[in-house]
């Protein structure tokens, strides 16, 4: 594989892509919340928090805090 930016090998590229995938959804919601708009943003935020809470309870059990 060719060198792409600071990524020298596929392992580093894979790690970077995984980190970006984990953080992109929350970053998008935070950035969108700076703008006034319809209730669609609140619905999106509510759905995101519901999905994250379900994921947390699945992998961490009842000790995962509701947020």
PAVOGU-800141 format. One record per residue: residue number from 1; residue in one letter; x negated, y, z of N, C-alpha, C in turn. Coordinates in steps of 0.02 Angstrom, whole numbers. Each point is the difference from the previous one (the first is absolute). Example, Ala and Ser with C-alpha at 12.3 -4.5 7.8 and 13.67 -1.06 7.14 Angstrom:
<nodes>
<nr = 1	rest = a	n.east = -660	n.north = -284	n.up = 390	ca.east = 45	ca.north = 59	ca.up = 0	c.east = -45	c.north = 60	c.up = 0>
<nr = 2	rest = s	n.east = 18	n.north = 53	n.up = -36	ca.east = -42	ca.north = 59	ca.up = 3	c.east = 39	c.north = 55	c.up = 37>
</nodes>
This chain:
<nodes>
<nr = 1	rest = x	n.east = -43	n.north = -59	n.up = 0	ca.east = 43	ca.north = 59	ca.up = 0	c.east = -45	c.north = 62	c.up = 0>
<nr = 2	rest = x	n.east = 21	n.north = 49	n.up = -36	ca.east = -38	ca.north = 63	ca.up = -4	c.east = 7	c.north = 39	c.up = 65>
<nr = 3	rest = x	n.east = -48	n.north = 45	n.up = 11	ca.east = 4	ca.north = 43	ca.up = 58	c.east = 52	c.north = 54	c.up = -11>
<nr = 4	rest = x	n.east = 44	n.north = 8	n.up = 49	ca.east = 53	ca.north = 51	ca.up = -3	c.east = -9	c.north = 45	c.up = 61>
<nr = 5	rest = x	n.east = -20	n.north = 61	n.up = -11	ca.east = -9	ca.north = 45	ca.up = 56	c.east = -49	c.north = -27	c.up = 51>
<nr = 6	rest = x	n.east = 16	n.north = 6	n.up = 65	ca.east = -45	ca.north = -24	ca.up = 52	c.east = 5	c.north = -75	c.up = 12>
<nr = 7	rest = x	n.east = 44	n.north = -35	n.up = -37	ca.east = 9	ca.north = -71	ca.up = 11	c.east = -51	c.north = -39	c.up = -39>
<nr = 8	rest = x	n.east = -42	n.north = -34	n.up = 36	ca.east = -53	ca.north = -38	ca.up = -31	c.east = 22	c.north = -70	c.up = -17>
<nr = 9	rest = x	n.east = 46	n.north = -27	n.up = 37	ca.east = 22	ca.north = -68	ca.up = -13	c.east = 76	c.north = -7	c.up = 10>
<nr = 10	rest = x	n.east = 26	n.north = -56	n.up = -21	ca.east = 71	ca.north = -12	ca.up = 4	c.east = 26	c.north = -4	c.up = 72>
<nr = 11	rest = x	n.east = -40	n.north = -22	n.up = 46	ca.east = 21	ca.north = -5	ca.up = 70	c.east = 16	c.north = 69	c.up = 28>
<nr = 12	rest = x	n.east = -43	n.north = 49	n.up = -14	ca.east = 12	ca.north = 68	ca.up = 25	c.east = 60	c.north = 31	c.up = -35>
<nr = 13	rest = x	n.east = 7	n.north = -13	n.up = -65	ca.east = 58	ca.north = 26	ca.up = -36	c.east = 64	c.north = -30	c.up = 27>
<nr = 14	rest = x	n.east = 0	n.north = -64	n.up = 12	ca.east = 59	ca.north = -34	ca.up = 27	c.east = 18	c.north = 28	c.up = 68>
<nr = 15	rest = x	n.east = -49	n.north = 10	n.up = 43	ca.east = 13	ca.north = 28	ca.up = 67	c.east = 29	c.north = 70	c.up = -5>
<nr = 16	rest = x	n.east = -26	n.north = 41	n.up = -46	ca.east = 25	ca.north = 68	ca.up = -8	c.east = 72	c.north = -1	c.up = -24>
<nr = 17	rest = x	n.east = 15	n.north = -42	n.up = -49	ca.east = 68	ca.north = -5	ca.up = -27	c.east = 49	c.north = -23	c.up = 53>
<nr = 18	rest = x	n.east = -20	n.north = -48	n.up = 42	ca.east = 43	ca.north = -23	ca.up = 53	c.east = 15	c.north = 55	c.up = 51>
<nr = 19	rest = x	n.east = -51	n.north = 38	n.up = 17	ca.east = 11	ca.north = 56	ca.up = 47	c.east = 46	c.north = 52	c.up = -29>
<nr = 20	rest = x	n.east = -9	n.north = 16	n.up = -64	ca.east = 43	ca.north = 49	ca.up = -33	c.east = 73	c.north = -24	c.up = -1>
<nr = 21	rest = x	n.east = 9	n.north = -64	n.up = -14	ca.east = 68	ca.north = -28	ca.up = -3	c.east = 34	c.north = 3	c.up = 68>
<nr = 22	rest = x	n.east = -39	n.north = -11	n.up = 54	ca.east = 29	ca.north = 3	ca.up = 67	c.east = 21	c.north = 70	c.up = 20>
<nr = 23	rest = x	n.east = -36	n.north = 49	n.up = -24	ca.east = 10	ca.north = 69	ca.up = 25	c.east = 40	c.north = 44	c.up = -47>
<nr = 24	rest = x	n.east = 11	n.north = -20	n.up = -62	ca.east = 32	ca.north = 43	ca.up = -49	c.east = 73	c.north = 16	c.up = 17>
<nr = 25	rest = x	n.east = 38	n.north = -50	n.up = 22	ca.east = 70	ca.north = 11	ca.up = 14	c.east = 12	c.north = 52	c.up = 53>
<nr = 26	rest = x	n.east = -36	n.north = -6	n.up = 55	ca.east = 9	ca.north = 49	ca.up = 55	c.east = -23	c.north = 69	c.up = -22>
<nr = 27	rest = x	n.east = -55	n.north = 3	n.up = -36	ca.east = -25	ca.north = 66	ca.up = -23	c.east = 51	c.north = 33	c.up = -46>
<nr = 28	rest = x	n.east = 31	n.north = -37	n.up = -43	ca.east = 50	ca.north = 28	ca.up = -45	c.east = 59	c.north = 28	c.up = 39>
<nr = 29	rest = x	n.east = 23	n.north = -35	n.up = 50	ca.east = 56	ca.north = 24	ca.up = 41	c.east = -19	c.north = 63	c.up = 38>
<nr = 30	rest = x	n.east = -60	n.north = 2	n.up = 27	ca.east = -22	ca.north = 60	ca.up = 36	c.east = -4	c.north = 60	c.up = -47>
<nr = 31	rest = x	n.east = -27	n.north = -10	n.up = -59	ca.east = -5	ca.north = 56	ca.up = -47	c.east = 68	c.north = 22	c.up = -25>
<nr = 32	rest = x	n.east = 45	n.north = -46	n.up = -12	ca.east = 67	ca.north = 19	ca.up = -23	c.east = 40	c.north = 36	c.up = 53>
<nr = 33	rest = x	n.east = -15	n.north = -13	n.up = 63	ca.east = 39	ca.north = 32	ca.up = 54	c.east = -16	c.north = 74	c.up = 6>
<nr = 34	rest = x	n.east = -51	n.north = 25	n.up = -35	ca.east = -15	ca.north = 71	ca.up = 1	c.east = 49	c.north = 41	c.up = -42>
<nr = 35	rest = x	n.east = 38	n.north = -33	n.up = -43	ca.east = 45	ca.north = 35	ca.up = -45	c.east = 72	c.north = -12	c.up = 23>
<nr = 36	rest = x	n.east = 40	n.north = 52	n.up = -8	ca.east = 71	ca.north = -7	ca.up = 16	c.east = 34	c.north = -36	c.up = -58>
<nr = 37	rest = x	n.east = 47	n.north = -42	n.up = 16	ca.east = 34	ca.north = -36	ca.up = -54	c.east = 61	c.north = -36	c.up = 27>
<nr = 38	rest = x	n.east = 30	n.north = -41	n.up = -42	ca.east = 60	ca.north = -36	ca.up = 21	c.east = -14	c.north = -53	c.up = 52>
<nr = 39	rest = x	n.east = 51	n.north = -33	n.up = 22	ca.east = -6	ca.north = -51	ca.up = 52	c.east = -37	c.north = -61	c.up = -24>
<nr = 40	rest = x	n.east = -17	n.north = -4	n.up = -64	ca.east = -36	ca.north = -57	ca.up = -26	c.east = -67	c.north = -10	c.up = 36>
<nr = 41	rest = x	n.east = -32	n.north = 54	n.up = 19	ca.east = -64	ca.north = -5	ca.up = 36	c.east = 11	c.north = -32	c.up = 68>
<nr = 42	rest = x	n.east = 53	n.north = 20	n.up = 35	ca.east = 14	ca.north = -30	ca.up = 65	c.east = 17	c.north = -74	c.up = -6>
<nr = 43	rest = x	n.east = 36	n.north = -18	n.up = -53	ca.east = 15	ca.north = -71	ca.up = -12	c.east = -64	c.north = -39	c.up = -14>
<nr = 44	rest = x	n.east = -44	n.north = 29	n.up = -39	ca.east = -63	ca.north = -33	ca.up = -16	c.east = -42	c.north = -9	c.up = 62>
<nr = 45	rest = x	n.east = -4	n.north = 52	n.up = 41	ca.east = -38	ca.north = -3	ca.up = 62	c.east = 30	c.north = -53	c.up = 47>
<nr = 46	rest = x	n.east = 65	n.north = -1	n.up = 6	ca.east = 33	ca.north = -50	ca.up = 42	c.east = -13	c.north = -71	c.up = -23>
<nr = 47	rest = x	n.east = 3	n.north = -10	n.up = -66	ca.east = -13	ca.north = -67	ca.up = -27	c.east = -72	c.north = -20	c.up = 13>
<nr = 48	rest = x	n.east = -47	n.north = 46	n.up = -11	ca.east = -70	ca.north = -15	ca.up = 12	c.east = -12	c.north = -20	c.up = 73>
<nr = 49	rest = x	n.east = 28	n.north = 38	n.up = 46	ca.east = -10	ca.north = -16	ca.up = 71	c.east = 32	c.north = -67	c.up = 18>
<nr = 50	rest = x	n.east = 58	n.north = -15	n.up = -29	ca.east = 33	ca.north = -64	ca.up = 12	c.east = -43	c.north = -58	c.up = -24>
<nr = 51	rest = x	n.east = -27	n.north = 7	n.up = -60	ca.east = -42	ca.north = -53	ca.up = -29	c.east = -64	c.north = -8	c.up = 41>
<nr = 52	rest = x	n.east = -30	n.north = 55	n.up = 21	ca.east = -62	ca.north = -4	ca.up = 40	c.east = 13	c.north = -31	c.up = 68>
<nr = 53	rest = x	n.east = 57	n.north = 15	n.up = 30	ca.east = 17	ca.north = -30	ca.up = 65	c.east = 12	c.north = -75	c.up = -7>
<nr = 54	rest = x	n.east = 33	n.north = -21	n.up = -54	ca.east = 11	ca.north = -71	ca.up = -12	c.east = -66	c.north = -36	c.up = -10>
<nr = 55	rest = x	n.east = -45	n.north = 32	n.up = -39	ca.east = -66	ca.north = -29	ca.up = -12	c.east = -39	c.north = -6	c.up = 66>
<nr = 56	rest = x	n.east = 1	n.north = 52	n.up = 40	ca.east = -36	ca.north = 0	ca.up = 63	c.east = 26	c.north = -54	c.up = 48>
<nr = 57	rest = x	n.east = 65	n.north = -6	n.up = 4	ca.east = 29	ca.north = -52	ca.up = 44	c.east = -17	c.north = -70	c.up = -26>
<nr = 58	rest = x	n.east = -3	n.north = -8	n.up = -66	ca.east = -16	ca.north = -66	ca.up = -29	c.east = -71	c.north = -20	c.up = 18>
<nr = 59	rest = x	n.east = -47	n.north = 46	n.up = -4	ca.east = -71	ca.north = -18	ca.up = 10	c.east = -25	c.north = 13	c.up = 71>
<nr = 60	rest = x	n.east = 33	n.north = 45	n.up = 38	ca.east = -24	ca.north = 15	ca.up = 67	c.east = 50	c.north = -20	c.up = 54>
<nr = 61	rest = x	n.east = 59	n.north = -21	n.up = -19	ca.east = 50	ca.north = -21	ca.up = 49	c.east = 35	c.north = 58	c.up = 33>
<nr = 62	rest = x	n.east = 31	n.north = -15	n.up = 56	ca.east = 40	ca.north = 51	ca.up = 34	c.east = -42	c.north = 55	c.up = 32>
<nr = 63	rest = x	n.east = -66	n.north = -10	n.up = 3	ca.east = -43	ca.north = 53	ca.up = 29	c.east = -9	c.north = 58	c.up = -48>
<nr = 64	rest = x	n.east = 22	n.north = -8	n.up = -63	ca.east = -6	ca.north = 55	ca.up = -50	c.east = 50	c.north = 54	c.up = 18>
<nr = 65	rest = x	n.east = -23	n.north = 63	n.up = 6	ca.east = 46	ca.north = 53	ca.up = 21	c.east = 47	c.north = 21	c.up = -57>
<nr = 66	rest = x	n.east = 60	n.north = 17	n.up = 18	ca.east = 46	ca.north = 29	ca.up = -49	c.east = -18	c.north = 72	c.up = -10>
<nr = 67	rest = x	n.east = 3	n.north = 24	n.up = -61	ca.east = -17	ca.north = 69	ca.up = -13	c.east = 46	c.north = 30	c.up = -45>
</nodes>
